[in-house]
Each structure stands twice: as C-alpha cells, then as structure tokens.
Amino acid sequence: MNPWLLFVLVVLISIFLLESIAQLLNLKALKQGVPQEFTGDVSTADYTKTQAYITDHTWLILRKNTVVLFVTITFILLGGFNVLDIAVRNFNLGDISTGILYLGGLLLATSLMELPFTIYSTFSIEQRYDLNRTTISTFITDRLKGLLLAILLGAPLLGLILWFFERTGSWAWIACWGGVTVFTVIIQFLAPVLIMPLFNRFTPLEDGELKKKIKDYAQQENFAIQGIYTMDGSKRSTKLNAFFTGFGSTRKIVFYDTLLAKLNNDEILAVLAHEMGHYRRHHLLKMMVISTLQTGVIFYALSLILNNTLLFAAFGMEHISTYAALVFFGFLYTPVSLVLTLLVNWISRVHEFQADHYVIRSSDQQSALIHALKKLGMTNMAHLSPHPLTVFLHASHPPLGERIAKLR
C-alpha cells in the first residue's frame, strides 16, 4: 500500500477513535446529582434537562463523525478526488479558476454532507430543549449569505494563494503568509461594520442605570469605547453571550439581548469586566500572533509537498496541481493541527482565568461574576462536570466549577 495513503487512513481512524473515546467519557462524567459547587443555584429538574440535552447532542456528534469518516475514506479509496479533478478540468478555465472550482466543489459537498446533522441539531434537539429560535427562513437565509460571503471573500483569497504558488517560486509560502495575514487584519476591521450586520441587528443600548454603570466603569478603567450595543441573539437561540468588537477607539461592547434579559445589572457589569480583562491582558493580540505564526508554518510545510508524486498517487490523481495539494496537505497536517490546537486551547483557558482575575482586581463584582457564570452555564446547558480528556482536547474555557472555585 502507498505509504502516504496508509498514513492518511491511520490518522483519520485514530482521530475518530480519540474523539469517540473523549465523547463517551464525557457522557460517563455526567453526575447523578447537582455538583456541589452549584447546589442551591441549580434545580434538580434543570440539571436533569441539561444532562439529557448533552446526551442527545453527544450521540448526534458521534453519529456525524461516523458518517463523515465512512464517506471520507470511501471517497479516497474510490478515487473521488481524481474524478472531481477530471470533471472541473473539462471546463478549460485555467489553473487558478479550475482550482477555485475544485476546492469550492469539495467545500460544497462537505457542507451538504453535514447539513442534515445541522438541521436535526437545530430543529430537533435545540428545539426540544427550548434553545432554538431559528426559523426555517432565517436558517436558509443564513446559509445563502454564508455562501455569498464565501464567493466574494473566500474565492479571491484562494485565487491569490494559488497565484502566489504558481508564479513566485520558492518565495510563494512567504507571499501567501503575508497575503493571508493582511487579509485577516482587514477582515477584523470590516467584520463589525459590514459582515456581522448582515446576520444580526445591532441596536444602541438604551439610556438608563445599566448604561451609566458601564460608562462609569469604562471611564474608571480609562477604557475608550465607541458604543454599547445589543444584538438580537434571540433571533436564533436562547443562549447568552457578550463580546467586544473593533479596535482602539472604534471598540464596541455587544450584549446578546438574551443576556440582558437573564442577568441583572451587576452580573452584566461583571461579564463586561471579564471581557475587558481580555483586552487589558492583550489576549486578542497574543492569539492573533499565535494564529499568524501558525499560518506561516502551514504555508511553509505546504510548500514542501506541492510536487510529491507519491502523495498524489495515494489519492489516485492523474494530474499534479497546487489546488489538490492544498486538500491533501490538510490530511497530512491533521496531527500537527491537533497538537497546536491543544496548545492554543490551553493558552485560552489560562486567559480565561486571567480575565476572571481582572474582574476581582478592577471591581467589586466577584460574587456577581460567579452568579453570572452559573446562569450562563445553565441557560446554555453547559456540561458542569466535563471529563478531563474532553477539556484537554476541546475546551477553550475552563470548566465552570474550576473558574468559580478560583474566583472564590
């Protein structure tokens, strides 16, 4: 057997088994009674409902992962990548346009394969547990808008990457690294102004006690903000969230309307202080630097396998191309990506503890943040006692129990 094919198959199956074990252990970690840290704040009925939701959602993930693994391996072994390549080459569009069409076709096929699971999750599981507020119309519109953005933004970026690899020789990976970095920074500025309003409505927070508290706190911390907004998160879900968007003097505070409805003013201020902690500790900048360095590593490693005939033979390809190499590199990079993801998630969990600590240092909202975290956890139906392996593999936030214990 082709060694590259063997490697890819071993990686796919190993990642599937690791993920399955983690999910099953996470189910086993569900406790019969309310965890001690939440006793008195979480009713047995609500906790039982959360456990049922986590169980249903986990089994859906396991089924989805099984289908994706089966389809992916079948597609590889039956030469599906080559069949698609021959089909798009028949249009005689040129290398770059052919590459965009090829990768676009694969992304579309992947989306269609996952669509039934998304629909079931949204309109069955989320609906059953009173989390879903998405209408069929909104669901369809969101996907059409996402497709349009992929065409308007993703296709030109992909075309630029292919052009660099086709025309700039050994410097291609550096050119791609620089181009993607610039593109990412531009999107960070454009997203809150042009992209996010396509999906949600942003309304200035009404004058009142909450707005005054927020402004007073921001002034106390010498923290410039351009505005305070609410977002119609209830349009799609009952889940709670808040975030900052923008940079420098253009920073905006955004609260989901669901969060404003569930939390009192002190709890909202505590959530704001936590988000401000991320800014004060430069967490966003640090994560952007890490992401940028990772992008450079990806493009350098990609440049090393572009013309590997044995790799293309593993996927049954008749022609060597840069665009197909992008796909095959994704399979090879999976183990490295897993390791880097573990590292990034660990850093993110450390950042969350640091942002929580900022709440204690900058305000008297320690108790309010604890209550807010409990409300967020139960409303969003979070796992209150996740298995350590699941936390290690996937969690960008520490378990709520650990955060509350450290706050205390």
MOZINOR-V375193 format. One record per residue. SS is DSSP state (hx for helix, st for strand, lp for the rest). OMEGA is omega in degrees with one decimal (999 if undefined). Layout:
SS | OMEGA
SS | OMEGA
//
This chain:
lp | 176.2
lp | -175.9
hx | 178.2
hx | 178.2
hx | 178.7
hx | -180.0
hx | -178.9
hx | -178.7
hx | 178.4
hx | 179.4
hx | -178.7
hx | -177.8
hx | -179.2
hx | 179.0
hx | 177.9
hx | -179.2
hx | 178.6
hx | 179.6
hx | -179.7
hx | 178.6
hx | -179.9
hx | -179.1
hx | -179.6
hx | 176.1
hx | 178.3
hx | 175.0
hx | -179.2
hx | -178.0
lp | 176.7
lp | -176.6
lp | -179.9
lp | -179.8
lp | 179.3
lp | 177.9
lp | -173.7
hx | -177.5
hx | -175.7
hx | 179.8
st | -179.4
lp | 179.2
lp | -177.5
st | -179.7
lp | 178.7
hx | -179.2
hx | 179.3
hx | -179.4
hx | 177.5
hx | 178.2
hx | 178.4
hx | 178.6
hx | 179.8
hx | 178.3
hx | -179.5
hx | 179.2
hx | -179.8
hx | -178.2
hx | 179.8
hx | 179.7
hx | 175.4
hx | 177.5
hx | 179.7
hx | 178.9
hx | 179.9
hx | -179.9
hx | 179.0
hx | 179.6
hx | -178.9
hx | 179.1
hx | -178.7
hx | -178.6
hx | -178.3
hx | -179.2
hx | 178.0
hx | 180.0
hx | 179.8
hx | -174.0
hx | 179.7
lp | 177.1
lp | -177.7
hx | -179.8
hx | 179.0
hx | 178.7
hx | 178.7
hx | 179.8
hx | 178.7
hx | -178.3
hx | -177.1
hx | 177.7
hx | -179.2
lp | 178.2
lp | 178.0
lp | -174.8
lp | -173.9
lp | -171.2
hx | -174.9
hx | 179.2
hx | 177.4
hx | 178.9
hx | 177.8
hx | 179.9
hx | -179.2
hx | -178.5
hx | 176.2
hx | 177.9
hx | 178.5
hx | 178.9
hx | 178.5
hx | 179.1
hx | 178.0
hx | 179.3
hx | 179.8
hx | 178.5
hx | -177.4
hx | -175.1
hx | 179.6
hx | 179.4
hx | 177.1
hx | 179.3
hx | -179.5
hx | 178.9
hx | -175.6
hx | -169.2
hx | 175.0
hx | -176.0
hx | -178.8
hx | 179.7
hx | -177.6
hx | -177.5
lp | 173.9
lp | 177.0
lp | -173.9
st | 171.5
lp | -178.6
lp | 174.0
lp | 177.6
hx | 179.4
hx | 179.2
hx | 179.8
hx | -179.4
hx | -179.1
hx | 178.5
hx | -177.4
hx | 176.2
hx | 177.0
hx | 177.6
hx | 177.7
hx | 179.8
hx | 178.1
hx | 178.2
hx | 179.9
hx | -174.8
hx | -176.5
hx | -175.8
hx | -177.0
hx | 177.2
hx | 179.1
hx | 178.1
hx | 178.1
hx | 178.5
hx | 179.1
hx | 179.5
hx | 179.8
hx | 178.7
hx | -178.2
hx | -179.5
hx | -167.9
hx | -171.9
lp | 172.0
hx | -174.3
hx | 178.1
hx | -173.4
hx | -176.1
hx | 177.7
hx | 178.5
hx | 178.4
hx | 178.7
hx | 179.7
hx | -178.8
hx | -179.6
hx | 179.0
hx | 178.4
hx | 179.3
hx | -179.0
hx | 179.7
hx | 179.1
hx | 179.6
hx | 178.4
hx | 179.2
hx | -176.1
hx | -173.6
hx | -177.3
hx | -176.4
hx | -172.7
hx | -171.6
hx | -176.8
hx | 177.9
hx | 176.0
hx | -174.5
lp | -177.1
lp | 177.2
lp | 179.9
st | -176.0
st | 177.2
st | 179.2
lp | -178.9
lp | 175.5
lp | -179.7
lp | -175.9
hx | -178.0
hx | -179.2
hx | 179.1
hx | 179.0
hx | -179.1
hx | -179.4
hx | 178.7
hx | -179.8
hx | 179.5
hx | 178.2
hx | 178.1
hx | -178.5
lp | -179.8
lp | -173.2
lp | -176.9
lp | 175.2
lp | -179.0
lp | -179.2
st | 178.1
st | -171.8
st | 168.2
st | 179.6
st | -176.1
lp | 177.9
hx | 179.6
hx | 177.1
hx | -176.4
lp | -173.0
st | 174.0
lp | -177.1
lp | -174.6
lp | 176.4
lp | 174.7
st | -179.4
st | 169.7
st | 174.0
st | -177.8
lp | -177.4
lp | 175.3
hx | -177.2
hx | 179.3
hx | -178.9
lp | 175.9
st | 172.8
st | -179.3
st | 175.4
st | 169.2
st | 176.9
hx | 177.6
hx | 178.6
hx | 178.6
hx | -178.5
hx | -173.6
hx | -173.9
lp | 174.9
lp | -172.8
hx | 179.7
hx | 179.1
hx | 177.3
hx | 178.2
hx | 177.9
hx | 176.9
hx | 177.4
hx | 179.5
hx | 176.8
hx | 179.2
hx | 177.6
hx | 177.2
hx | 177.0
hx | 179.5
hx | -177.4
hx | 179.7
lp | 175.4
lp | -177.8
hx | -179.8
hx | -180.0
hx | -179.4
hx | -179.8
hx | 176.7
hx | 177.9
hx | 178.2
hx | 179.5
hx | 179.9
hx | 177.5
hx | 178.7
hx | 178.3
hx | 177.9
hx | 177.9
hx | -179.5
hx | -177.2
hx | 177.1
hx | 179.7
hx | 178.2
hx | -177.8
hx | -177.4
hx | -175.1
lp | -173.5
lp | -175.1
lp | -179.4
lp | -175.6
hx | -179.5
hx | 177.6
hx | 179.3
hx | 177.0
hx | 179.3
hx | -180.0
lp | 175.8
lp | -176.1
lp | 175.9
lp | -177.4
lp | 174.5
lp | -179.1
lp | 178.3
hx | -175.8
hx | 177.2
hx | 178.0
hx | 176.5
hx | -179.1
hx | -176.2
hx | 176.7
hx | 178.5
hx | 177.0
hx | -177.8
hx | -174.5
hx | -174.7
hx | 179.6
hx | 178.5
hx | 178.7
hx | 179.0
hx | -179.2
hx | -179.8
hx | 177.7
hx | 176.7
hx | -179.9
hx | -178.8
hx | 178.6
hx | 177.5
hx | 177.8
hx | 179.6
hx | 178.8
hx | 175.6
hx | 178.7
hx | 179.7
hx | 176.7
hx | 179.7
hx | 178.4
hx | 174.5
hx | -179.7
hx | 178.4
hx | 178.1
hx | 179.9
hx | -175.9
hx | -170.6
hx | -176.4
lp | 176.5
lp | -172.1
lp | -178.9
hx | -179.8
hx | 179.9
hx | 179.2
hx | 177.6
hx | 178.7
hx | 179.3
hx | 179.6
hx | 179.1
hx | 178.9
hx | 177.7
hx | -178.6
hx | -177.2
hx | 179.4
hx | 179.5
lp | 179.4
lp | 179.0
lp | 175.1
lp | -176.1
lp | 179.3
lp | -175.7
lp | 178.9
lp | -179.0
hx | 179.9
hx | 178.2
hx | 176.9
hx | -178.4
hx | -175.0
hx | -165.7
hx | -166.7
lp | 172.0
lp | 176.2
lp | 175.8
lp | 174.3
lp | -176.5
hx | -179.8
hx | 179.7
hx | 179.3
hx | -178.9
hx | 179.9
hx | 179.2
hx | 177.6
hx | -179.3
lp | 999
//
